[in-house]
Amino acid sequence: MSQADEFFNLDDQDQGLFRQLAPGLTTRIFAGDQAMLSVVSFEPNAEGTLHQHPEEQWGVMLEGDGVRTQGDEEIAVKAGDFWRTPGGVPHTLKAGAKGARVLDVFSPPRAEYRKAGSGFGEGQ
Amino acid sequence: MSQADEFFNLDDQDQGLFRQLAPGLTTRIFAGDQAMLSVVSFEPNAEGTLHQHPEEQWGVMLEGDGVRTQGDEEIAVKAGDFWRTPGGVPHTLKAGAKGARVLDVFSPPRAEYRKAGSGFGEGQ
């Protein structure tokens, strides 16, 4: 395999495995061996559902703003902010009025996100 | 520990573990349990040195442009592009005339980057 096959773009809607997470909330997923990237698009005011999984997660807000819930804390986030969500901590995000784009990283990769489907997975 | 302690910003120069990688090339490192983020700043035309390590790496070009070398291939990259570098593949990046900012993800975390120092580490 050519190394060129490992190169992608955040805006290319034809790349990655598409997944509808919730109303107005979609992602494209790119799986590696040790980590998985998820390029998440939030329509204005879209929100996920509180969930958790054993994999560590990092999120980077690329555009827009919103409120991140982790555990029992709510933290306002804007473009340029990033955060770590330790495995097993319940979390979700609600976008603000402009919507948002978030790059999520899962490590190790979430097995449920390697295949087509919808929602946030079963977690545990 | 409060979840608020897990929140950071790409522009906050006081956060992360500073590391000088090469002339005109610095980073701030944030280590988790399963993954490590590195917020890398390239001055115009700055470049790293070809190196490799067993950990998987992902890179996201946040600003600027440059040329990514992976294996024996050279691939032009610009803001919005991202790529996976499998473990053991030699790689480096040279920024263009505007400089660049790149978010790197290592999984698992690179042990050498958990401590203060300079350069790209010993790799293997």
gemmi code that builds the backbone of each chain (N, CA, C; Angstrom):
import gemmi

chains = {
    "A": [
        ("MET", (0.843, -1.204, 0.000), (0.000, 0.000, 0.000), (0.876, 1.251, 0.000)),
        ("SER", (0.516, 2.190, -0.852), (1.245, 3.451, -0.904), (0.940, 4.289, 0.333)),
        ("GLN", (1.945, 5.002, 0.816), (1.697, 5.916, 1.935), (0.642, 6.957, 1.567)),
        ("ALA", (0.505, 7.266, 0.287), (-0.486, 8.262, -0.130), (-1.904, 7.841, 0.256)),
        ("ASP", (-2.126, 6.541, 0.427), (-3.452, 6.061, 0.841), (-3.770, 6.410, 2.290)),
        ("GLU", (-2.795, 6.876, 3.035), (-2.993, 7.237, 4.440), (-3.309, 8.716, 4.611)),
        ("PHE", (-3.521, 9.439, 3.514), (-3.758, 10.882, 3.579), (-5.216, 11.206, 3.275)),
        ("PHE", (-5.792, 12.135, 4.076), (-7.216, 12.449, 4.025), (-7.395, 13.958, 4.185)),
        ("ASN", (-8.661, 14.409, 4.074), (-8.954, 15.829, 4.312), (-10.241, 15.948, 5.122)),
        ("LEU", (-10.238, 16.868, 6.066), (-11.396, 17.051, 6.952), (-12.673, 17.362, 6.179)),
        ("ASP", (-12.541, 17.988, 5.016), (-13.720, 18.442, 4.265), (-14.200, 17.457, 3.205)),
        ("ASP", (-13.485, 16.371, 2.994), (-13.858, 15.437, 1.924), (-14.931, 14.478, 2.430)),
        ("GLN", (-16.153, 14.742, 1.986), (-17.291, 13.978, 2.499), (-17.320, 12.537, 1.983)),
        ("ASP", (-16.483, 12.245, 1.004), (-16.444, 10.881, 0.467), (-15.497, 9.972, 1.244)),
        ("GLN", (-14.748, 10.547, 2.171), (-13.778, 9.743, 2.926), (-14.346, 9.335, 4.280)),
        ("GLY", (-13.867, 8.215, 4.776), (-14.264, 7.749, 6.106), (-15.559, 6.967, 6.057)),
        ("LEU", (-15.898, 6.369, 7.184), (-17.128, 5.572, 7.319), (-18.194, 6.463, 7.955)),
        ("PHE", (-19.229, 6.768, 7.192), (-20.270, 7.681, 7.666), (-21.096, 7.029, 8.774)),
        ("ARG", (-21.459, 7.831, 9.783), (-22.315, 7.338, 10.865), (-23.216, 8.466, 11.358)),
        ("GLN", (-24.492, 8.196, 11.432), (-25.439, 9.169, 12.016), (-25.473, 8.911, 13.514)),
        ("LEU", (-25.081, 9.898, 14.300), (-25.000, 9.709, 15.753), (-26.300, 10.075, 16.448)),
        ("ALA", (-26.942, 11.120, 15.947), (-28.181, 11.632, 16.552), (-28.763, 12.612, 15.536)),
        ("PRO", (-29.941, 13.135, 15.753), (-30.492, 14.117, 14.803), (-29.563, 15.323, 14.657)),
        ("GLY", (-29.199, 15.648, 13.411), (-28.319, 16.795, 13.170), (-26.882, 16.568, 13.567)),
        ("LEU", (-26.504, 15.329, 13.776), (-25.182, 15.005, 14.321), (-24.647, 13.774, 13.597)),
        ("THR", (-23.636, 14.001, 12.744), (-23.069, 12.930, 11.926), (-21.557, 12.913, 12.062)),
        ("THR", (-20.957, 11.803, 11.671), (-19.504, 11.730, 11.706), (-18.976, 10.889, 10.568)),
        ("ARG", (-17.691, 11.059, 10.297), (-16.956, 10.193, 9.372), (-15.762, 9.633, 10.151)),
        ("ILE", (-15.614, 8.327, 10.104), (-14.696, 7.611, 10.988), (-13.534, 7.018, 10.205)),
        ("PHE", (-12.336, 7.184, 10.770), (-11.099, 6.709, 10.154), (-10.378, 5.846, 11.187)),
        ("ALA", (-10.273, 4.555, 10.906), (-9.705, 3.626, 11.888), (-8.259, 3.297, 11.570)),
        ("GLY", (-7.409, 3.373, 12.589), (-6.039, 2.888, 12.481), (-5.882, 1.628, 13.306)),
        ("ASP", (-4.642, 1.304, 13.612), (-4.376, 0.120, 14.434), (-4.511, 0.435, 15.921)),
        ("GLN", (-4.061, 1.627, 16.328), (-4.010, 1.988, 17.739), (-4.966, 3.117, 18.102)),
        ("ALA", (-5.347, 3.897, 17.117), (-6.242, 5.033, 17.354), (-7.232, 5.141, 16.207)),
        ("MET", (-8.316, 5.821, 16.463), (-9.407, 6.017, 15.497), (-9.789, 7.492, 15.542)),
        ("LEU", (-9.903, 8.130, 14.370), (-10.327, 9.523, 14.306), (-11.773, 9.599, 13.827)),
        ("SER", (-12.514, 10.552, 14.346), (-13.921, 10.747, 14.022), (-14.139, 12.243, 13.794)),
        ("VAL", (-14.526, 12.603, 12.572), (-14.723, 14.013, 12.205), (-16.218, 14.300, 12.315)),
        ("VAL", (-16.614, 14.982, 13.391), (-18.014, 15.086, 13.789), (-18.581, 16.452, 13.403)),
        ("SER", (-19.748, 16.439, 12.760), (-20.439, 17.681, 12.383), (-21.726, 17.828, 13.183)),
        ("PHE", (-21.860, 18.953, 13.855), (-23.068, 19.286, 14.615), (-23.828, 20.395, 13.891)),
        ("GLU", (-25.081, 20.168, 13.569), (-25.918, 21.282, 13.130), (-26.180, 22.186, 14.340)),
        ("PRO", (-26.646, 23.427, 14.092), (-26.894, 24.341, 15.214), (-27.760, 23.687, 16.293)),
        ("ASN", (-27.275, 23.770, 17.510), (-27.990, 23.275, 18.697), (-28.150, 21.750, 18.748)),
        ("ALA", (-27.515, 21.031, 17.828), (-27.590, 19.563, 17.890), (-26.863, 19.073, 19.138)),
        ("GLU", (-27.306, 17.926, 19.628), (-26.656, 17.376, 20.809), (-26.650, 15.857, 20.770)),
        ("GLY", (-25.634, 15.288, 21.391), (-25.547, 13.847, 21.531), (-26.328, 13.384, 22.749)),
        ("THR", (-26.175, 12.101, 23.046), (-26.782, 11.555, 24.265), (-25.659, 11.132, 25.199)),
        ("LEU", (-25.873, 11.270, 26.473), (-24.847, 10.924, 27.457), (-24.532, 9.428, 27.333)),
        ("HIS", (-23.249, 9.125, 27.161), (-22.841, 7.723, 27.028), (-21.411, 7.584, 27.544)),
        ("GLN", (-20.955, 6.359, 27.627), (-19.583, 6.118, 28.070), (-19.059, 4.855, 27.408)),
        ("HIS", (-17.748, 4.709, 27.417), (-17.091, 3.534, 26.839), (-15.718, 3.432, 27.494)),
        ("PRO", (-15.134, 2.260, 27.464), (-13.850, 2.088, 28.157), (-12.674, 2.751, 27.453)),
        ("GLU", (-12.816, 3.056, 26.154), (-11.702, 3.647, 25.413), (-11.478, 5.102, 25.822)),
        ("GLU", (-10.206, 5.516, 25.890), (-9.890, 6.936, 26.098), (-10.328, 7.737, 24.872)),
        ("GLN", (-10.773, 8.954, 25.094), (-11.206, 9.825, 23.998), (-10.592, 11.207, 24.171)),
        ("TRP", (-10.166, 11.792, 23.066), (-9.782, 13.204, 23.048), (-10.686, 13.906, 22.039)),
        ("GLY", (-11.034, 15.151, 22.302), (-11.820, 15.933, 21.357), (-11.156, 17.276, 21.113)),
        ("VAL", (-11.224, 17.749, 19.879), (-10.708, 19.072, 19.513), (-11.829, 19.824, 18.817)),
        ("MET", (-12.193, 20.993, 19.341), (-13.226, 21.771, 18.669), (-12.585, 22.563, 17.541)),
        ("LEU", (-12.879, 22.189, 16.318), (-12.285, 22.830, 15.142), (-13.043, 24.083, 14.747)),
        ("GLU", (-14.351, 24.063, 14.896), (-15.197, 25.210, 14.537), (-16.391, 25.243, 15.476)),
        ("GLY", (-16.920, 26.453, 15.700), (-18.145, 26.595, 16.469), (-17.911, 26.594, 17.963)),
        ("ASP", (-18.969, 26.315, 18.691), (-18.853, 26.260, 20.150), (-19.963, 25.384, 20.701)),
        ("GLY", (-19.958, 25.223, 22.015), (-20.967, 24.370, 22.632), (-20.681, 24.155, 24.100)),
        ("VAL", (-21.344, 23.156, 24.646), (-21.149, 22.793, 26.050), (-20.838, 21.311, 26.123)),
        ("ARG", (-19.696, 21.002, 26.724), (-19.272, 19.632, 26.917), (-19.688, 19.174, 28.302)),
        ("THR", (-20.338, 18.031, 28.362), (-20.621, 17.406, 29.653), (-19.659, 16.242, 29.851)),
        ("GLN", (-18.968, 16.231, 30.983), (-18.125, 15.093, 31.369), (-18.388, 14.812, 32.843)),
        ("GLY", (-18.735, 13.579, 33.149), (-19.116, 13.266, 34.515), (-20.316, 14.122, 34.868)),
        ("ASP", (-20.247, 14.826, 35.981), (-21.370, 15.692, 36.346), (-21.029, 17.169, 36.152)),
        ("GLU", (-20.028, 17.438, 35.274), (-19.617, 18.819, 35.037), (-19.999, 19.252, 33.623)),
        ("GLU", (-20.398, 20.511, 33.482), (-20.693, 21.106, 32.177), (-19.689, 22.210, 31.926)),
        ("ILE", (-18.975, 22.139, 30.806), (-17.873, 23.053, 30.526), (-18.066, 23.653, 29.142)),
        ("ALA", (-18.108, 24.976, 29.070), (-18.265, 25.662, 27.785), (-17.000, 25.478, 26.955)),
        ("VAL", (-17.152, 25.169, 25.669), (-16.009, 24.974, 24.778), (-16.224, 25.752, 23.491)),
        ("LYS", (-15.100, 26.210, 22.929), (-15.123, 27.007, 21.702), (-13.997, 26.538, 20.795)),
        ("ALA", (-13.971, 27.045, 19.564), (-12.937, 26.632, 18.610), (-11.548, 26.831, 19.212)),
        ("GLY", (-10.703, 25.819, 19.091), (-9.357, 25.851, 19.658), (-9.244, 25.111, 20.970)),
        ("ASP", (-10.362, 24.878, 21.622), (-10.336, 24.107, 22.866), (-10.209, 22.618, 22.554)),
        ("PHE", (-9.521, 21.916, 23.423), (-9.499, 20.463, 23.311), (-9.517, 19.866, 24.698)),
        ("TRP", (-9.855, 18.576, 24.772), (-10.082, 17.955, 26.067), (-9.830, 16.459, 25.974)),
        ("ARG", (-9.572, 15.875, 27.143), (-9.413, 14.422, 27.254), (-10.587, 13.877, 28.042)),
        ("THR", (-11.158, 12.795, 27.588), (-12.219, 12.113, 28.315), (-11.699, 10.729, 28.681)),
        ("PRO", (-11.347, 10.532, 29.948), (-10.824, 9.214, 30.340), (-11.863, 8.120, 30.095)),
        ("GLY", (-11.408, 6.910, 29.867), (-12.328, 5.791, 29.685), (-13.280, 5.682, 30.865)),
        ("GLY", (-14.542, 5.394, 30.574), (-15.524, 5.170, 31.632), (-16.196, 6.413, 32.172)),
        ("VAL", (-15.827, 7.583, 31.687), (-16.468, 8.825, 32.148), (-17.639, 9.169, 31.212)),
        ("PRO", (-18.853, 9.268, 31.735), (-19.994, 9.630, 30.876), (-19.796, 11.017, 30.271)),
        ("HIS", (-20.186, 11.150, 28.994), (-19.934, 12.415, 28.301), (-20.919, 12.631, 27.171)),
        ("THR", (-21.074, 13.900, 26.809), (-21.812, 14.281, 25.612), (-21.446, 15.719, 25.281)),
        ("LEU", (-21.970, 16.225, 24.160), (-21.705, 17.603, 23.773), (-22.948, 18.163, 23.087)),
        ("LYS", (-23.266, 19.386, 23.430), (-24.360, 20.110, 22.770), (-23.763, 21.319, 22.071)),
        ("ALA", (-24.017, 21.433, 20.768), (-23.484, 22.561, 20.004), (-24.271, 23.827, 20.290)),
        ("GLY", (-23.615, 24.959, 20.075), (-24.279, 26.249, 20.188), (-25.036, 26.594, 18.911)),
        ("ALA", (-25.461, 27.835, 18.823), (-26.342, 28.287, 17.735), (-25.661, 28.288, 16.376)),
        ("LYS", (-24.312, 28.253, 16.357), (-23.592, 28.231, 15.076), (-23.298, 26.814, 14.616)),
        ("GLY", (-23.620, 25.822, 15.436), (-23.185, 24.461, 15.147), (-21.730, 24.285, 15.538)),
        ("ALA", (-21.159, 23.161, 15.188), (-19.784, 22.885, 15.594), (-19.191, 21.773, 14.740)),
        ("ARG", (-17.881, 21.768, 14.678), (-17.167, 20.635, 14.109), (-16.103, 20.213, 15.116)),
        ("VAL", (-16.076, 18.918, 15.419), (-15.187, 18.381, 16.453), (-14.410, 17.205, 15.877)),
        ("LEU", (-13.128, 17.182, 16.128), (-12.323, 16.006, 15.809), (-12.170, 15.186, 17.082)),
        ("ASP", (-12.705, 13.969, 17.051), (-12.547, 13.069, 18.196), (-11.485, 12.020, 17.879)),
        ("VAL", (-10.755, 11.643, 18.901), (-9.768, 10.563, 18.799), (-10.120, 9.519, 19.839)),
        ("PHE", (-10.213, 8.272, 19.421), (-10.435, 7.159, 20.343), (-9.194, 6.277, 20.375)),
        ("SER", (-8.791, 5.894, 21.567), (-7.683, 4.950, 21.676), (-7.930, 4.033, 22.859)),
        ("PRO", (-7.936, 2.723, 22.642), (-7.841, 2.074, 21.332), (-9.083, 2.360, 20.484)),
        ("PRO", (-9.065, 1.977, 19.197), (-10.241, 2.197, 18.352), (-11.480, 1.536, 18.948)),
        ("ARG", (-12.623, 2.172, 18.776), (-13.884, 1.586, 19.245), (-14.364, 0.549, 18.230)),
        ("ALA", (-14.481, -0.689, 18.668), (-14.851, -1.778, 17.748), (-16.186, -1.488, 17.069)),
        ("GLU", (-17.120, -0.891, 17.806), (-18.457, -0.634, 17.245), (-18.428, 0.373, 16.100)),
        ("TYR", (-17.399, 1.214, 16.086), (-17.328, 2.250, 15.059), (-16.560, 1.778, 13.820)),
        ("ARG", (-16.109, 0.537, 13.843), (-15.428, 0.006, 12.650), (-16.426, -0.445, 11.594)),
        ("LYS", (-17.697, -0.562, 11.981), (-18.703, -1.060, 11.033), (-19.819, -0.034, 10.883)),
        ("ALA", (-20.557, -0.150, 9.778), (-21.657, 0.773, 9.536), (-22.692, 0.660, 10.653)),
        ("GLY", (-23.388, 1.768, 10.901), (-24.412, 1.758, 11.941), (-24.767, 3.178, 12.313)),
        ("SER", (-25.567, 3.311, 13.371), (-25.942, 4.635, 13.837), (-25.881, 4.650, 15.361)),
        ("GLY", (-25.909, 5.853, 15.913), (-25.884, 5.995, 17.361), (-24.476, 5.929, 17.924)),
        ("PHE", (-24.395, 5.990, 19.253), (-23.120, 6.079, 19.953), (-22.575, 4.728, 20.381)),
        ("GLY", (-23.253, 3.650, 20.011), (-22.769, 2.320, 20.379), (-23.227, 1.945, 21.766)),
        ("GLU", (-22.952, 0.692, 22.091), (-23.448, 0.160, 23.363), (-22.635, 0.649, 24.548)),
        ("GLY", (-21.336, 0.935, 24.308), (-20.469, 1.312, 25.419), (-20.455, 0.215, 26.444)),
        ("GLN", (-20.434, 0.572, 27.679), (-20.563, -0.442, 28.737), (-20.926, 0.249, 30.029)),
    ],
    "B": [
        ("MET", (-9.896, 14.447, 40.969), (-9.566, 15.469, 39.984), (-10.832, 15.898, 39.249)),
        ("SER", (-10.999, 17.196, 39.101), (-12.154, 17.706, 38.368), (-11.989, 17.446, 36.881)),
        ("GLN", (-13.093, 17.156, 36.196), (-13.023, 17.007, 34.745), (-12.508, 18.284, 34.087)),
        ("ALA", (-12.711, 19.425, 34.733), (-12.243, 20.694, 34.150), (-10.727, 20.696, 33.952)),
        ("ASP", (-10.012, 19.863, 34.708), (-8.557, 19.782, 34.550), (-8.149, 19.081, 33.258)),
        ("GLU", (-9.098, 18.479, 32.584), (-8.816, 17.763, 31.326), (-9.060, 18.642, 30.100)),
        ("PHE", (-9.304, 19.949, 30.324), (-9.623, 20.849, 29.210), (-8.463, 21.803, 28.949)),
        ("PHE", (-8.147, 22.008, 27.651), (-6.978, 22.769, 27.232), (-7.343, 23.627, 26.015)),
        ("ASN", (-6.372, 24.449, 25.570), (-6.598, 25.233, 24.342), (-5.329, 25.219, 23.494)),
        ("LEU", (-5.519, 25.105, 22.197), (-4.380, 25.020, 21.268), (-3.461, 26.238, 21.361)),
        ("ASP", (-4.005, 27.377, 21.740), (-3.231, 28.622, 21.741), (-2.607, 28.961, 23.090)),
        ("ASP", (-2.882, 28.182, 24.113), (-2.381, 28.519, 25.453), (-0.952, 27.992, 25.610)),
        ("GLN", (-0.004, 28.910, 25.517), (1.410, 28.523, 25.524), (1.875, 28.038, 26.899)),
        ("ASP", (1.065, 28.226, 27.913), (1.451, 27.789, 29.256), (1.060, 26.334, 29.522)),
        ("GLN", (0.303, 25.744, 28.600), (-0.165, 24.370, 28.817), (0.725, 23.374, 28.075)),
        ("GLY", (0.813, 22.182, 28.605), (1.560, 21.112, 27.953), (3.033, 21.157, 28.329)),
        ("LEU", (3.748, 20.121, 27.925), (5.186, 20.007, 28.187), (5.925, 20.494, 26.946)),
        ("PHE", (6.638, 21.605, 27.088), (7.333, 22.208, 25.944), (8.501, 21.332, 25.500)),
        ("ARG", (8.703, 21.236, 24.186), (9.844, 20.497, 23.653), (10.318, 21.164, 22.370)),
        ("GLN", (11.612, 21.428, 22.296), (12.206, 21.947, 21.049), (12.589, 20.738, 20.204)),
        ("LEU", (11.969, 20.628, 19.025), (12.211, 19.453, 18.178), (13.386, 19.667, 17.232)),
        ("ALA", (13.511, 20.881, 16.716), (14.545, 21.223, 15.732), (14.536, 22.746, 15.649)),
        ("PRO", (15.473, 23.365, 14.925), (15.451, 24.825, 14.792), (14.126, 25.305, 14.194)),
        ("GLY", (13.459, 26.230, 14.890), (12.192, 26.766, 14.389), (11.026, 25.814, 14.511)),
        ("LEU", (11.188, 24.779, 15.308), (10.184, 23.711, 15.377), (10.020, 23.283, 16.837)),
        ("THR", (8.874, 23.632, 17.418), (8.621, 23.372, 18.834), (7.265, 22.700, 19.007)),
        ("THR", (7.060, 22.089, 20.162), (5.773, 21.480, 20.426), (5.412, 21.583, 21.896)),
        ("ARG", (4.140, 21.396, 22.168), (3.641, 21.258, 23.528), (2.892, 19.933, 23.582)),
        ("ILE", (3.241, 19.122, 24.581), (2.813, 17.728, 24.633), (1.842, 17.494, 25.784)),
        ("PHE", (0.783, 16.739, 25.479), (-0.273, 16.433, 26.446), (-0.440, 14.912, 26.463)),
        ("ALA", (-0.114, 14.301, 27.576), (-0.122, 12.840, 27.649), (-1.362, 12.323, 28.343)),
        ("GLY", (-1.998, 11.329, 27.740), (-3.084, 10.599, 28.377), (-2.625, 9.203, 28.719)),
        ("ASP", (-3.596, 8.323, 28.953), (-3.259, 6.936, 29.263), (-3.006, 6.130, 27.992)),
        ("GLN", (-3.792, 6.392, 26.956), (-3.740, 5.583, 25.731), (-3.232, 6.366, 24.528)),
        ("ALA", (-3.336, 7.673, 24.601), (-2.909, 8.518, 23.483), (-2.230, 9.768, 24.029)),
        ("MET", (-1.442, 10.409, 23.175), (-0.691, 11.619, 23.524), (-0.881, 12.610, 22.389)),
        ("LEU", (-1.211, 13.862, 22.732), (-1.345, 14.903, 21.714), (-0.135, 15.822, 21.746)),
        ("SER", (0.274, 16.298, 20.595), (1.432, 17.178, 20.455), (1.027, 18.309, 19.516)),
        ("VAL", (1.056, 19.538, 20.038), (0.644, 20.716, 19.261), (1.925, 21.373, 18.734)),
        ("VAL", (2.204, 21.158, 17.452), (3.510, 21.466, 16.869), (3.460, 22.764, 16.082)),
        ("SER", (4.416, 23.657, 16.330), (4.517, 24.921, 15.594), (5.777, 24.935, 14.736)),
        ("PHE", (5.585, 25.179, 13.444), (6.691, 25.291, 12.487), (6.838, 26.748, 12.082)),
        ("GLU", (8.030, 27.311, 12.259), (8.309, 28.601, 11.637), (8.403, 28.393, 10.121)),
        ("PRO", (8.318, 29.488, 9.331), (8.396, 29.328, 7.878), (9.605, 28.492, 7.462)),
        ("ASN", (9.346, 27.491, 6.631), (10.381, 26.623, 6.051), (11.097, 25.731, 7.066)),
        ("ALA", (10.634, 25.712, 8.307), (11.258, 24.820, 9.298), (10.981, 23.367, 8.916)),
        ("GLU", (11.900, 22.505, 9.311), (11.696, 21.097, 8.996), (12.250, 20.212, 10.099)),
        ("GLY", (11.646, 19.047, 10.240), (12.124, 18.052, 11.180), (13.207, 17.208, 10.553)),
        ("THR", (13.605, 16.174, 11.264), (14.564, 15.214, 10.720), (13.841, 13.879, 10.568)),
        ("LEU", (14.202, 13.136, 9.554), (13.562, 11.843, 9.289), (13.806, 10.917, 10.483)),
        ("HIS", (12.714, 10.375, 11.021), (12.853, 9.477, 12.173), (11.685, 8.495, 12.156)),
        ("GLN", (11.731, 7.545, 13.042), (10.644, 6.565, 13.137), (10.533, 6.079, 14.576)),
        ("HIS", (9.390, 5.499, 14.878), (9.133, 4.956, 16.211), (8.024, 3.925, 16.064)),
        ("PRO", (7.922, 3.025, 17.022), (6.924, 1.950, 16.873), (5.491, 2.413, 17.084)),
        ("GLU", (5.286, 3.556, 17.740), (3.924, 4.022, 18.023), (3.240, 4.517, 16.746)),
        ("GLU", (1.951, 4.256, 16.622), (1.162, 4.845, 15.522), (1.061, 6.350, 15.728)),
        ("GLN", (1.044, 7.085, 14.639), (0.936, 8.550, 14.707), (-0.104, 9.025, 13.708)),
        ("TRP", (-0.897, 9.995, 14.120), (-1.776, 10.717, 13.195), (-1.382, 12.185, 13.241)),
        ("GLY", (-1.487, 12.885, 12.120), (-1.206, 14.316, 12.076), (-2.357, 15.048, 11.410)),
        ("VAL", (-2.670, 16.225, 11.918), (-3.706, 17.081, 11.320), (-3.072, 18.448, 11.074)),
        ("MET", (-3.083, 18.914, 9.832), (-2.547, 20.246, 9.575), (-3.619, 21.276, 9.885)),
        ("LEU", (-3.403, 22.030, 10.956), (-4.386, 23.019, 11.400), (-4.226, 24.335, 10.647)),
        ("GLU", (-2.990, 24.708, 10.353), (-2.713, 25.973, 9.657), (-1.474, 25.772, 8.786)),
        ("GLY", (-1.417, 26.541, 7.688), (-0.223, 26.534, 6.853), (-0.192, 25.380, 5.871)),
        ("ASP", (0.998, 25.098, 5.388), (1.154, 23.982, 4.455), (2.585, 23.484, 4.512)),
        ("GLY", (2.864, 22.450, 3.728), (4.194, 21.883, 3.740), (4.257, 20.607, 2.935)),
        ("VAL", (5.326, 19.872, 3.141), (5.522, 18.590, 2.467), (5.802, 17.533, 3.518)),
        ("ARG", (4.979, 16.482, 3.504), (5.125, 15.372, 4.417), (5.911, 14.269, 3.722)),
        ("THR", (6.939, 13.780, 4.373), (7.652, 12.599, 3.891), (7.237, 11.410, 4.741)),
        ("GLN", (6.801, 10.342, 4.094), (6.512, 9.075, 4.768), (7.093, 7.966, 3.904)),
        ("GLY", (7.919, 7.130, 4.506), (8.610, 6.117, 3.721), (9.453, 6.832, 2.670)),
        ("ASP", (9.311, 6.433, 1.423), (10.079, 7.112, 0.375), (9.181, 8.005, -0.477)),
        ("GLU", (8.018, 8.427, 0.114), (7.090, 9.270, -0.639), (7.046, 10.674, -0.041)),
        ("GLU", (6.915, 11.682, -0.903), (6.752, 13.075, -0.470), (5.374, 13.537, -0.916)),
        ("ILE", (4.568, 14.016, 0.042), (3.174, 14.352, -0.238), (2.892, 15.767, 0.252)),
        ("ALA", (2.430, 16.625, -0.646), (2.108, 18.011, -0.276), (0.880, 18.014, 0.639)),
        ("VAL", (0.925, 18.798, 1.706), (-0.195, 18.881, 2.647), (-0.506, 20.344, 2.940)),
        ("LYS", (-1.802, 20.593, 3.187), (-2.276, 21.955, 3.467), (-3.280, 21.889, 4.608)),
        ("ALA", (-3.694, 23.042, 5.109), (-4.644, 23.091, 6.228), (-5.886, 22.264, 5.906)),
        ("GLY", (-6.288, 21.428, 6.830), (-7.442, 20.548, 6.638), (-7.047, 19.130, 6.281)),
        ("ASP", (-5.836, 18.948, 5.795), (-5.371, 17.589, 5.504), (-4.989, 16.884, 6.803)),
        ("PHE", (-5.197, 15.580, 6.821), (-4.690, 14.779, 7.935), (-4.236, 13.434, 7.411)),
        ("TRP", (-3.430, 12.744, 8.207), (-2.778, 11.533, 7.716), (-2.458, 10.612, 8.883)),
        ("ARG", (-2.293, 9.341, 8.536), (-1.869, 8.329, 9.502), (-0.463, 7.883, 9.144)),
        ("THR", (0.383, 7.775, 10.143), (1.725, 7.245, 9.945), (1.831, 5.955, 10.752)),
        ("PRO", (1.784, 4.807, 10.082), (1.865, 3.546, 10.833), (3.184, 3.460, 11.604)),
        ("GLY", (3.179, 2.712, 12.694), (4.411, 2.512, 13.454), (5.515, 1.974, 12.554)),
        ("GLY", (6.732, 2.462, 12.769), (7.879, 1.943, 12.034), (8.113, 2.562, 10.673)),
        ("VAL", (7.263, 3.487, 10.242), (7.454, 4.143, 8.940), (8.246, 5.443, 9.146)),
        ("PRO", (9.410, 5.601, 8.513), (10.177, 6.848, 8.659), (9.374, 8.027, 8.129)),
        ("HIS", (9.479, 9.154, 8.846), (8.656, 10.307, 8.458), (9.277, 11.606, 8.923)),
        ("THR", (8.901, 12.688, 8.256), (9.234, 14.033, 8.683), (8.308, 15.002, 7.952)),
        ("LEU", (8.395, 16.282, 8.287), (7.579, 17.295, 7.622), (8.385, 18.578, 7.488)),
        ("LYS", (8.287, 19.189, 6.340), (8.912, 20.503, 6.100), (7.802, 21.493, 5.819)),
        ("ALA", (7.773, 22.578, 6.593), (6.740, 23.594, 6.404), (7.037, 24.450, 5.180)),
        ("GLY", (5.980, 25.030, 4.624), (6.123, 25.974, 3.534), (6.472, 27.362, 4.043)),
        ("ALA", (6.379, 28.332, 3.158), (6.850, 29.693, 3.437), (6.010, 30.410, 4.485)),
        ("LYS", (4.777, 29.896, 4.750), (3.914, 30.523, 5.761), (4.098, 29.889, 7.133)),
        ("GLY", (4.901, 28.828, 7.205), (4.961, 28.048, 8.435), (3.762, 27.123, 8.532)),
        ("ALA", (3.603, 26.481, 9.673), (2.515, 25.513, 9.819), (2.255, 25.242, 11.289)),
        ("ARG", (1.048, 24.790, 11.551), (0.720, 24.247, 12.864), (0.070, 22.883, 12.652)),
        ("VAL", (0.592, 21.891, 13.356), (0.145, 20.513, 13.176), (-0.212, 19.928, 14.539)),
        ("LEU", (-1.333, 19.245, 14.586), (-1.697, 18.465, 15.770), (-1.321, 17.018, 15.510)),
        ("ASP", (-0.372, 16.505, 16.290), (0.003, 15.105, 16.173), (-0.632, 14.309, 17.306)),
        ("VAL", (-0.995, 13.075, 16.991), (-1.516, 12.137, 17.990), (-0.628, 10.901, 17.959)),
        ("PHE", (-0.149, 10.479, 19.117), (0.622, 9.255, 19.232), (-0.175, 8.243, 20.041)),
        ("SER", (-0.209, 7.007, 19.556), (-0.849, 5.951, 20.330), (-0.077, 4.661, 20.119)),
        ("PRO", (0.377, 4.023, 21.198), (0.314, 4.534, 22.563), (1.209, 5.760, 22.738)),
        ("PRO", (1.128, 6.433, 23.902), (1.973, 7.603, 24.136), (3.464, 7.249, 23.986)),
        ("ARG", (4.231, 8.176, 23.458), (5.680, 7.966, 23.346), (6.321, 8.235, 24.696)),
        ("ALA", (6.984, 7.237, 25.252), (7.580, 7.371, 26.591), (8.578, 8.522, 26.635)),
        ("GLU", (9.321, 8.715, 25.550), (10.353, 9.761, 25.543), (9.763, 11.157, 25.621)),
        ("TYR", (8.518, 11.298, 25.188), (7.889, 12.616, 25.183), (7.164, 12.919, 26.492)),
        ("ARG", (7.225, 11.991, 27.445), (6.615, 12.259, 28.750), (7.522, 13.102, 29.638)),
        ("LYS", (8.763, 13.248, 29.241), (9.722, 13.989, 30.061), (10.322, 15.122, 29.244)),
        ("ALA", (10.881, 16.109, 29.971), (11.480, 17.249, 29.305), (12.656, 16.796, 28.449)),
        ("GLY", (12.903, 17.512, 27.379), (14.017, 17.176, 26.510), (13.882, 17.891, 25.188)),
        ("SER", (14.724, 17.535, 24.238), (14.660, 18.128, 22.911), (14.843, 17.029, 21.866)),
        ("GLY", (14.500, 17.360, 20.634), (14.669, 16.407, 19.536), (13.506, 15.445, 19.436)),
        ("PHE", (13.634, 14.521, 18.501), (12.547, 13.619, 18.153), (12.602, 12.289, 18.916)),
        ("GLY", (13.564, 12.145, 19.832), (13.671, 10.912, 20.591), (14.479, 9.881, 19.829)),
        ("GLU", (14.751, 8.793, 20.536), (15.622, 7.765, 19.955), (14.881, 6.927, 18.929)),
        ("GLY", (13.545, 6.799, 19.092), (12.794, 5.913, 18.202), (13.372, 4.521, 18.282)),
        ("GLN", (13.354, 3.847, 17.178), (14.061, 2.544, 17.148), (14.278, 2.140, 15.707)),
    ],
}
model = gemmi.Model(1)
for chain_id, residues in chains.items():
    chain = gemmi.Chain(chain_id)
    for i, (resn, *xyz) in enumerate(residues, 1):
        res = gemmi.Residue()
        res.name, res.seqid = resn, gemmi.SeqId(i, " ")
        for name, pos in zip(("N", "CA", "C"), xyz):
            atom = gemmi.Atom()
            atom.name, atom.element = name, gemmi.Element(name[0])
            atom.pos, atom.b_iso = gemmi.Position(*pos), 0.0
            res.add_atom(atom)
        chain.add_residue(res)
    model.add_chain(chain)
structure = gemmi.Structure()
structure.add_model(model)
structure.setup_entities()
